[in-house]
Amino acid sequence: MSQRIFAPLYPRWPEAEVPVAHVTNAVHVPSWDSPWADRLWTEACGKERWLGDPQRLSEAVARLTDAQIWDFRAMERRDVVDYARRRLQRQLSQRGQSEEVIAAARHALDPNVLTLGFARRFTEYKRPAMLLSQPERLTRLLTDPERPVQLIIAGKAHPRDEPGHEFVRQWAAFVRNDAVRLRAVFLEDYDMALASSWCRAWTCGSTRRGAPGKRAAPAA
């Protein structure tokens, strides 16, 4: 399929010989990684790690200690929590919320708690409201005193996607519940700034055996 799509760029080439094997979604990691990721990967693999044979990178990363990986993840989580707090405060201010509510947002989330995130376009096939199918159970998970979990939800729907708009409304209603207000936040107006924050927190190679830039699960 990719060779067929790109065939017009190579009008004299047989389709089977068009030099495009496949196209995948990706990011340019040197542009998107965080200062913490860049520092750690530089320490492990050197500043020129993006050049040459990538096979050696996995071995270099494998030599990092558990403490180094843990500290890296903790700093990334702290940054994304700080960003979410600032954005939430601005969001509440724009909505005309009271100073008391805005001040409380400074303490939303906890940088030392397992953090799960969902940040993407809200549309039916992505199932953005799947967690809300059992809201009581989700509330229990978020408020467990011994094994706490917290959520950062962000996204927007296409202007003509009414089911997507309904998913947004459902999440907005859920996070207004006093029981979960500090454990779950919904960030409106998903944009490139938020996407960049997400990518830096959760895409920059947080797996012990993975090479720098290898995508990790969306949990911090």
Secondary structure as a PSIPRED ss2 file (coil, helix, strand):
# PSIPRED VFORMAT (PSIPRED V4.0)

   1 M C   1.000  0.000  0.000
   2 S H   0.000  1.000  0.000
   3 Q H   0.000  1.000  0.000
   4 R H   0.000  1.000  0.000
   5 I H   0.000  1.000  0.000
   6 F H   0.000  1.000  0.000
   7 A H   0.000  1.000  0.000
   8 P H   0.000  1.000  0.000
   9 L H   0.000  1.000  0.000
  10 Y C   1.000  0.000  0.000
  11 P C   1.000  0.000  0.000
  12 R C   1.000  0.000  0.000
  13 W C   1.000  0.000  0.000
  14 P C   1.000  0.000  0.000
  15 E H   0.000  1.000  0.000
  16 A H   0.000  1.000  0.000
  17 E H   0.000  1.000  0.000
  18 V C   1.000  0.000  0.000
  19 P C   1.000  0.000  0.000
  20 V C   1.000  0.000  0.000
  21 A C   1.000  0.000  0.000
  22 H C   1.000  0.000  0.000
  23 V C   1.000  0.000  0.000
  24 T C   1.000  0.000  0.000
  25 N C   1.000  0.000  0.000
  26 A C   1.000  0.000  0.000
  27 V C   1.000  0.000  0.000
  28 H C   1.000  0.000  0.000
  29 V H   0.000  1.000  0.000
  30 P H   0.000  1.000  0.000
  31 S H   0.000  1.000  0.000
  32 W H   0.000  1.000  0.000
  33 D C   1.000  0.000  0.000
  34 S C   1.000  0.000  0.000
  35 P H   0.000  1.000  0.000
  36 W H   0.000  1.000  0.000
  37 A H   0.000  1.000  0.000
  38 D H   0.000  1.000  0.000
  39 R H   0.000  1.000  0.000
  40 L H   0.000  1.000  0.000
  41 W H   0.000  1.000  0.000
  42 T H   0.000  1.000  0.000
  43 E H   0.000  1.000  0.000
  44 A H   0.000  1.000  0.000
  45 C H   0.000  1.000  0.000
  46 G C   1.000  0.000  0.000
  47 K C   1.000  0.000  0.000
  48 E C   1.000  0.000  0.000
  49 R C   1.000  0.000  0.000
  50 W C   1.000  0.000  0.000
  51 L C   1.000  0.000  0.000
  52 G C   1.000  0.000  0.000
  53 D C   1.000  0.000  0.000
  54 P C   1.000  0.000  0.000
  55 Q H   0.000  1.000  0.000
  56 R H   0.000  1.000  0.000
  57 L H   0.000  1.000  0.000
  58 S H   0.000  1.000  0.000
  59 E H   0.000  1.000  0.000
  60 A H   0.000  1.000  0.000
  61 V H   0.000  1.000  0.000
  62 A H   0.000  1.000  0.000
  63 R C   1.000  0.000  0.000
  64 L C   1.000  0.000  0.000
  65 T C   1.000  0.000  0.000
  66 D H   0.000  1.000  0.000
  67 A H   0.000  1.000  0.000
  68 Q H   0.000  1.000  0.000
  69 I H   0.000  1.000  0.000
  70 W H   0.000  1.000  0.000
  71 D H   0.000  1.000  0.000
  72 F H   0.000  1.000  0.000
  73 R H   0.000  1.000  0.000
  74 A H   0.000  1.000  0.000
  75 M H   0.000  1.000  0.000
  76 E H   0.000  1.000  0.000
  77 R H   0.000  1.000  0.000
  78 R H   0.000  1.000  0.000
  79 D H   0.000  1.000  0.000
  80 V H   0.000  1.000  0.000
  81 V H   0.000  1.000  0.000
  82 D H   0.000  1.000  0.000
  83 Y H   0.000  1.000  0.000
  84 A H   0.000  1.000  0.000
  85 R H   0.000  1.000  0.000
  86 R H   0.000  1.000  0.000
  87 R H   0.000  1.000  0.000
  88 L H   0.000  1.000  0.000
  89 Q H   0.000  1.000  0.000
  90 R H   0.000  1.000  0.000
  91 Q H   0.000  1.000  0.000
  92 L H   0.000  1.000  0.000
  93 S H   0.000  1.000  0.000
  94 Q H   0.000  1.000  0.000
  95 R C   1.000  0.000  0.000
  96 G C   1.000  0.000  0.000
  97 Q C   1.000  0.000  0.000
  98 S C   1.000  0.000  0.000
  99 E H   0.000  1.000  0.000
 100 E H   0.000  1.000  0.000
 101 V H   0.000  1.000  0.000
 102 I H   0.000  1.000  0.000
 103 A H   0.000  1.000  0.000
 104 A H   0.000  1.000  0.000
 105 A H   0.000  1.000  0.000
 106 R H   0.000  1.000  0.000
 107 H H   0.000  1.000  0.000
 108 A C   1.000  0.000  0.000
 109 L C   1.000  0.000  0.000
 110 D C   1.000  0.000  0.000
 111 P C   1.000  0.000  0.000
 112 N C   1.000  0.000  0.000
 113 V C   1.000  0.000  0.000
 114 L E   0.000  0.000  1.000
 115 T E   0.000  0.000  1.000
 116 L E   0.000  0.000  1.000
 117 G E   0.000  0.000  1.000
 118 F E   0.000  0.000  1.000
 119 A E   0.000  0.000  1.000
 120 R C   1.000  0.000  0.000
 121 R C   1.000  0.000  0.000
 122 F C   1.000  0.000  0.000
 123 T C   1.000  0.000  0.000
 124 E H   0.000  1.000  0.000
 125 Y H   0.000  1.000  0.000
 126 K H   0.000  1.000  0.000
 127 R C   1.000  0.000  0.000
 128 P C   1.000  0.000  0.000
 129 A C   1.000  0.000  0.000
 130 M H   0.000  1.000  0.000
 131 L H   0.000  1.000  0.000
 132 L H   0.000  1.000  0.000
 133 S H   0.000  1.000  0.000
 134 Q C   1.000  0.000  0.000
 135 P H   0.000  1.000  0.000
 136 E H   0.000  1.000  0.000
 137 R H   0.000  1.000  0.000
 138 L H   0.000  1.000  0.000
 139 T H   0.000  1.000  0.000
 140 R H   0.000  1.000  0.000
 141 L H   0.000  1.000  0.000
 142 L H   0.000  1.000  0.000
 143 T C   1.000  0.000  0.000
 144 D C   1.000  0.000  0.000
 145 P C   1.000  0.000  0.000
 146 E C   1.000  0.000  0.000
 147 R C   1.000  0.000  0.000
 148 P C   1.000  0.000  0.000
 149 V E   0.000  0.000  1.000
 150 Q E   0.000  0.000  1.000
 151 L E   0.000  0.000  1.000
 152 I E   0.000  0.000  1.000
 153 I E   0.000  0.000  1.000
 154 A E   0.000  0.000  1.000
 155 G C   1.000  0.000  0.000
 156 K C   1.000  0.000  0.000
 157 A C   1.000  0.000  0.000
 158 H C   1.000  0.000  0.000
 159 P C   1.000  0.000  0.000
 160 R C   1.000  0.000  0.000
 161 D C   1.000  0.000  0.000
 162 E H   0.000  1.000  0.000
 163 P H   0.000  1.000  0.000
 164 G H   0.000  1.000  0.000
 165 H H   0.000  1.000  0.000
 166 E H   0.000  1.000  0.000
 167 F H   0.000  1.000  0.000
 168 V H   0.000  1.000  0.000
 169 R H   0.000  1.000  0.000
 170 Q H   0.000  1.000  0.000
 171 W H   0.000  1.000  0.000
 172 A H   0.000  1.000  0.000
 173 A H   0.000  1.000  0.000
 174 F H   0.000  1.000  0.000
 175 V H   0.000  1.000  0.000
 176 R C   1.000  0.000  0.000
 177 N C   1.000  0.000  0.000
 178 D C   1.000  0.000  0.000
 179 A C   1.000  0.000  0.000
 180 V C   1.000  0.000  0.000
 181 R C   1.000  0.000  0.000
 182 L C   1.000  0.000  0.000
 183 R C   1.000  0.000  0.000
 184 A E   0.000  0.000  1.000
 185 V E   0.000  0.000  1.000
 186 F E   0.000  0.000  1.000
 187 L E   0.000  0.000  1.000
 188 E C   1.000  0.000  0.000
 189 D C   1.000  0.000  0.000
 190 Y C   1.000  0.000  0.000
 191 D C   1.000  0.000  0.000
 192 M H   0.000  1.000  0.000
 193 A H   0.000  1.000  0.000
 194 L H   0.000  1.000  0.000
 195 A H   0.000  1.000  0.000
 196 S H   0.000  1.000  0.000
 197 S H   0.000  1.000  0.000
 198 W H   0.000  1.000  0.000
 199 C H   0.000  1.000  0.000
 200 R H   0.000  1.000  0.000
 201 A H   0.000  1.000  0.000
 202 W H   0.000  1.000  0.000
 203 T C   1.000  0.000  0.000
 204 C C   1.000  0.000  0.000
 205 G C   1.000  0.000  0.000
 206 S C   1.000  0.000  0.000
 207 T C   1.000  0.000  0.000
 208 R C   1.000  0.000  0.000
 209 R C   1.000  0.000  0.000
 210 G C   1.000  0.000  0.000
 211 A C   1.000  0.000  0.000
 212 P C   1.000  0.000  0.000
 213 G C   1.000  0.000  0.000
 214 K C   1.000  0.000  0.000
 215 R C   1.000  0.000  0.000
 216 A C   1.000  0.000  0.000
 217 A C   1.000  0.000  0.000
 218 P C   1.000  0.000  0.000
 219 A E   0.000  0.000  1.000
 220 A C   1.000  0.000  0.000
